[in-house]
Amino acid sequence: MAKSVASKKRTLSIMKALLEKSDEAHRLSTNDLLEMLEREGISTNRKSIYDDIETLKEWGMDILYTKEKPAGYYVGSRKFELPELKLLVDAVQSSKFITVKKSRELIKKLESLASVSEAKQLQRNVYITNRNKTLNESIYYNVDKIHDAILSDVKIRFVYYKWNTDKELIPRNNGNPFVVSPWAQTWDDENYYLLAYDEESGIVKHYRVDKMRSIGLLKEKREGKAEFADFDMASFAKITFGMYGGKREHVTLECENNLIGAILDRFGTDVIIQKTDREHFRIRQEVAVSGQFFGWLVGLGAGVRIVSPQNVVDAMEHRLEEILGRSE
């Protein structure tokens, strides 16, 4: 083997060993590296290893050495720290739109960004078999196609599905394709959604990406530019409950003080709080009035009531009467 090729292979082998096998609790001594290289058929000496490590450090690897037993070299910092990888693993395994198969593949790739010993800590947290996961493996390609359409400023066509009582996905609209102008994708309530402008109805609609099939890009340019000109995804998420649309209304709520946490979690800390007495406060917030909004209020219990507008108060009362009527 030519000397320069052997030198490069030795340097790369040392880098690989440090990335895969070392961390602060698991260090590699010079002897460990010599034995590893010998097993790979690479003859070398201590000085060459020292030089290779200095070269790797010059190229940006954070390689540290400690004299404390067990003395040795280890990678001090990586692109992703262990707590960050744990966070990403949790996100993958809790995401309903990611299939079990793809979840395992993604987590395996995340493990490769840590040392072998740290990867075991990520494996310990993997509990995905019985989660309510989508069965649609094509969702990743759907997301990619939608992004392509957005970047190309064109409409898309797709067949949209729904569940029936036999637990089968069947096409909506008698299988006739939907044609919309895609503008954004968002992850909400563990599902991936497309936000698109529907030219026929003249409004913004949401579509579950895992229920979309046969997505095709059209040559027609997108519509709805005015509706999305100043679109703020964060503000949109505040007023929309469970990604279900509804008529937007500015609603005044009166709440008991103990519900302040739930209100701030839902609407953010920039919501204006008006203290009405020692036990209550009021907020005025724009929301999409829907069944999910009323369900959220019911979940908060008797500690919250709608003050205005009257049409929303009436709608809430009507919804509760319907529920009580069905329970008789």
C-alpha positions as CSV (number, residue, x, y, z in Angstrom):
1,M,0.0,0.0,0.0
2,A,1.4,3.4,-0.9
3,K,2.6,5.4,2.0
4,S,0.2,8.3,1.5
5,V,-2.8,6.0,1.1
6,A,-1.9,4.1,4.2
7,S,-1.5,7.4,6.1
8,K,-4.9,8.5,5.0
9,K,-6.5,5.2,6.0
10,R,-4.9,5.4,9.4
11,T,-6.2,8.9,10.0
12,L,-9.7,8.0,8.9
13,S,-9.7,4.8,11.1
14,I,-8.7,6.9,14.1
15,M,-11.4,9.4,13.4
16,K,-14.0,6.6,13.0
17,A,-12.9,4.9,16.3
18,L,-13.1,8.1,18.3
19,L,-16.5,9.0,16.9
20,E,-18.1,5.6,17.4
21,K,-16.4,4.4,20.6
22,S,-15.4,7.3,22.7
23,D,-17.1,9.8,25.0
24,E,-16.2,11.4,28.3
25,A,-16.9,8.2,30.2
26,H,-15.3,5.9,27.6
27,R,-11.8,7.0,26.5
28,L,-9.4,5.4,24.0
29,S,-5.7,5.3,25.0
30,T,-2.9,5.3,22.6
31,N,-2.5,1.5,23.2
32,D,-6.2,1.1,22.4
33,L,-5.7,2.9,19.1
34,L,-2.5,0.9,18.3
35,E,-4.3,-2.4,18.9
36,M,-7.3,-1.3,16.8
37,L,-5.2,-0.3,13.9
38,E,-3.2,-3.6,14.1
39,R,-6.5,-5.5,13.9
40,E,-7.2,-3.6,10.7
41,G,-3.8,-4.5,9.3
42,I,-2.4,-1.0,9.6
43,S,1.1,-0.8,11.1
44,T,2.0,2.4,12.8
45,N,3.6,4.0,15.9
46,R,2.7,6.3,18.7
47,K,4.1,9.4,17.0
48,S,2.0,8.8,13.9
49,I,-1.1,8.6,16.1
50,Y,-0.2,11.8,17.9
51,D,0.2,13.5,14.5
52,D,-3.1,12.2,13.2
53,I,-5.0,13.4,16.2
54,E,-3.5,16.8,15.9
55,T,-4.5,16.8,12.2
56,L,-8.1,15.9,13.1
57,K,-8.2,18.6,15.7
58,E,-6.9,21.2,13.2
59,W,-9.8,20.1,10.9
60,G,-12.3,20.8,13.6
61,M,-12.8,17.6,15.7
62,D,-13.1,18.4,19.4
63,I,-10.7,15.7,20.6
64,L,-9.8,15.9,24.3
65,Y,-7.3,14.0,26.4
66,T,-7.4,13.4,30.1
67,K,-4.7,11.9,32.4
68,E,-7.4,10.8,34.9
69,K,-7.8,7.0,34.9
70,P,-8.8,5.6,32.6
71,A,-6.6,8.0,30.7
72,G,-7.1,8.5,27.0
73,Y,-8.7,10.5,24.1
74,Y,-12.4,11.1,23.5
75,V,-14.7,13.3,21.5
76,G,-15.7,16.3,23.6
77,S,-18.5,17.7,21.6
78,R,-20.5,16.5,18.6
79,K,-22.9,18.0,16.1
80,F,-25.7,16.7,18.4
81,E,-25.3,16.4,22.1
82,L,-27.0,13.4,23.8
83,P,-29.9,15.4,25.3
84,E,-30.6,16.7,21.8
85,L,-30.6,13.2,20.3
86,K,-33.0,12.0,23.1
87,L,-35.3,14.9,22.2
88,L,-35.3,13.9,18.5
89,V,-35.8,10.3,19.3
90,D,-38.8,11.2,21.5
91,A,-40.2,13.3,18.7
92,V,-39.9,10.5,16.1
93,Q,-41.4,7.8,18.3
94,S,-44.3,10.0,19.4
95,S,-45.2,11.2,15.9
96,K,-48.3,9.4,14.6
97,F,-47.5,10.4,11.0
98,I,-44.3,8.4,11.0
99,T,-44.7,4.6,10.5
100,V,-43.2,2.1,12.9
101,K,-40.8,0.9,10.2
102,K,-39.6,4.4,9.3
103,S,-39.4,5.3,13.1
104,R,-37.0,2.5,13.6
105,E,-34.9,3.5,10.6
106,L,-34.8,7.2,11.7
107,I,-33.9,6.3,15.3
108,K,-31.1,4.0,14.0
109,K,-29.7,6.9,12.0
110,L,-29.9,9.1,15.1
111,E,-28.0,6.5,17.1
112,S,-25.1,6.7,14.6
113,L,-24.6,10.3,15.6
114,A,-23.6,9.2,19.1
115,S,-21.0,6.9,20.5
116,V,-21.8,3.2,20.9
117,S,-22.3,3.6,24.7
118,E,-24.5,6.7,24.3
119,A,-26.5,5.0,21.6
120,K,-27.6,2.4,24.1
121,Q,-29.2,5.1,26.2
122,L,-31.2,6.1,23.1
123,Q,-32.2,2.5,22.5
124,R,-33.4,2.2,26.1
125,N,-36.1,4.9,25.4
126,V,-37.5,3.3,22.2
127,Y,-41.2,2.2,22.8
128,I,-42.9,2.5,19.4
129,T,-44.5,-0.9,18.6
130,N,-47.9,-0.2,20.1
131,R,-48.2,3.4,19.4
132,N,-51.0,4.7,17.1
133,K,-48.9,5.1,14.0
134,T,-49.9,5.7,10.4
135,L,-49.7,2.8,7.9
136,N,-48.9,5.1,5.0
137,E,-45.3,4.7,4.1
138,S,-45.6,7.2,1.2
139,I,-46.0,10.2,3.6
140,Y,-42.3,11.0,3.2
141,Y,-42.6,11.3,-0.5
142,N,-45.9,13.2,-0.1
143,V,-44.1,15.8,2.0
144,D,-41.3,16.1,-0.5
145,K,-43.7,16.5,-3.5
146,I,-45.6,19.2,-1.7
147,H,-42.4,21.0,-1.0
148,D,-41.5,20.8,-4.7
149,A,-44.9,22.2,-5.6
150,I,-44.5,25.1,-3.2
151,L,-41.0,25.9,-4.5
152,S,-42.3,25.6,-8.1
153,D,-45.3,27.8,-7.3
154,V,-47.7,25.3,-8.9
155,K,-51.0,23.6,-7.9
156,I,-51.3,20.0,-6.9
157,R,-53.8,17.2,-7.6
158,F,-54.4,14.3,-5.2
159,V,-57.0,11.8,-4.0
160,Y,-58.0,12.3,-0.4
161,Y,-59.0,9.4,1.9
162,K,-61.1,8.9,5.0
163,W,-61.8,6.1,7.5
164,N,-65.0,4.1,7.4
165,T,-66.5,2.0,10.2
166,D,-64.8,-1.1,8.8
167,K,-61.5,0.6,9.5
168,E,-60.8,1.0,5.8
169,L,-59.4,4.0,4.1
170,I,-61.8,5.0,1.3
171,P,-61.5,7.9,-1.1
172,R,-63.5,11.1,-0.4
173,N,-65.5,12.8,-3.1
174,N,-66.2,9.5,-4.9
175,G,-62.5,9.2,-5.7
176,N,-62.5,12.5,-7.7
177,P,-59.2,14.3,-7.2
178,F,-58.8,17.5,-5.2
179,V,-57.0,20.4,-6.9
180,V,-55.5,23.0,-4.5
181,S,-52.8,25.6,-4.2
182,P,-50.3,24.4,-1.5
183,W,-48.7,27.1,0.6
184,A,-47.4,25.6,3.8
185,Q,-47.0,22.3,5.8
186,T,-47.3,22.1,9.6
187,W,-46.9,19.5,12.3
188,D,-49.8,19.8,14.7
189,D,-51.2,17.4,17.4
190,E,-48.7,14.7,16.2
191,N,-49.9,14.8,12.6
192,Y,-48.6,16.5,9.4
193,Y,-51.0,18.9,7.6
194,L,-51.0,20.7,4.3
195,L,-52.4,24.2,4.4
196,A,-53.7,25.1,0.9
197,Y,-55.9,27.6,-0.9
198,D,-59.1,26.1,-2.4
199,E,-60.0,28.2,-5.3
200,E,-63.4,26.8,-5.7
201,S,-64.5,27.7,-2.2
202,G,-62.2,30.7,-1.9
203,I,-60.8,29.7,1.6
204,V,-57.8,28.1,3.2
205,K,-58.2,24.4,4.0
206,H,-56.2,21.8,5.9
207,Y,-55.4,18.3,4.7
208,R,-53.8,15.4,6.6
209,V,-50.7,14.5,4.5
210,D,-50.9,10.8,5.5
211,K,-54.4,10.6,4.0
212,M,-53.3,12.0,0.6
213,R,-52.6,9.6,-2.3
214,S,-51.5,10.0,-5.9
215,I,-50.1,13.5,-5.5
216,G,-49.2,15.1,-8.8
217,L,-47.8,18.6,-9.7
218,L,-49.7,20.6,-12.2
219,K,-48.5,23.3,-14.6
220,E,-51.0,25.8,-13.3
221,K,-49.7,28.6,-11.0
222,R,-50.9,28.7,-7.4
223,E,-53.8,30.8,-6.3
224,G,-54.3,32.4,-2.9
225,K,-51.2,34.6,-2.7
226,A,-53.2,37.4,-1.0
227,E,-54.5,35.1,1.7
228,F,-51.0,33.9,2.5
229,A,-49.2,37.2,2.0
230,D,-49.0,37.9,5.8
231,F,-49.6,34.4,7.0
232,D,-48.3,33.7,10.5
233,M,-48.1,30.1,11.3
234,A,-47.7,30.7,15.0
235,S,-50.8,33.0,15.2
236,F,-52.7,30.5,13.1
237,A,-51.9,27.6,15.5
238,K,-53.2,29.7,18.4
239,I,-56.7,30.2,17.0
240,T,-57.2,26.8,15.4
241,F,-58.1,23.8,17.6
242,G,-57.0,20.4,16.3
243,M,-56.5,21.9,12.8
244,Y,-60.3,22.1,12.4
245,G,-61.5,25.2,10.7
246,G,-64.3,27.4,11.7
247,K,-65.5,31.0,11.5
248,R,-63.0,33.3,13.1
249,E,-64.4,35.3,16.0
250,H,-63.0,37.5,18.7
251,V,-64.2,35.8,21.8
252,T,-64.1,37.1,25.4
253,L,-63.6,34.4,28.0
254,E,-63.9,34.8,31.8
255,C,-61.8,32.3,33.7
256,E,-60.9,31.4,37.3
257,N,-57.3,32.3,38.2
258,N,-56.3,28.7,38.5
259,L,-56.8,28.3,34.7
260,I,-54.1,30.9,33.8
261,G,-51.7,28.1,33.0
262,A,-54.1,26.5,30.5
263,I,-54.8,29.8,28.9
264,L,-51.2,30.8,28.4
265,D,-50.3,27.3,27.1
266,R,-53.0,27.6,24.5
267,F,-52.7,31.3,23.4
268,G,-49.2,32.3,24.5
269,T,-47.8,34.7,27.0
270,D,-48.6,37.7,24.8
271,V,-52.3,37.4,25.4
272,I,-53.8,40.4,27.3
273,I,-55.0,39.5,30.8
274,Q,-57.7,41.7,32.4
275,K,-58.3,41.0,36.1
276,T,-62.0,41.3,36.8
277,D,-61.9,40.5,40.6
278,R,-59.7,38.6,43.0
279,E,-60.8,35.2,41.6
280,H,-61.3,35.8,37.9
281,F,-59.7,37.3,34.8
282,R,-60.8,37.9,31.2
283,I,-59.1,37.6,27.8
284,R,-60.3,38.6,24.4
285,Q,-58.8,36.3,21.8
286,E,-59.5,35.5,18.1
287,V,-60.4,31.8,17.7
288,A,-61.8,29.5,15.0
289,V,-65.2,28.7,16.5
290,S,-65.6,24.9,16.0
291,G,-66.7,21.8,17.8
292,Q,-63.1,21.3,18.9
293,F,-63.0,24.8,20.4
294,F,-66.2,24.0,22.5
295,G,-64.7,20.7,23.5
296,W,-61.6,22.4,24.8
297,L,-63.8,24.7,26.9
298,V,-65.8,21.8,28.3
299,G,-62.5,20.2,29.2
300,L,-61.6,23.2,31.3
301,G,-64.8,22.7,33.3
302,A,-67.0,25.2,35.1
303,G,-64.0,27.6,35.7
304,V,-64.4,29.2,32.3
305,R,-67.4,30.8,30.5
306,I,-67.9,32.6,27.2
307,V,-68.8,36.3,27.8
308,S,-69.2,37.4,24.2
309,P,-70.2,37.6,21.4
310,Q,-73.7,36.3,22.0
311,N,-73.8,34.1,18.9
312,V,-70.9,32.1,20.2
313,V,-72.5,31.9,23.7
314,D,-75.7,30.6,22.0
315,A,-73.7,28.1,19.9
316,M,-72.0,26.8,23.0
317,E,-75.4,26.4,24.8
318,H,-76.8,24.6,21.8
319,R,-73.9,22.2,21.6
320,L,-74.3,21.3,25.3
321,E,-78.1,20.8,24.9
322,E,-77.4,18.4,22.0
323,I,-74.9,16.4,24.1
324,L,-77.3,16.3,27.1
325,G,-80.2,15.3,24.8
326,R,-78.3,12.3,23.5
327,S,-77.5,11.1,27.0
328,E,-81.2,10.9,28.1
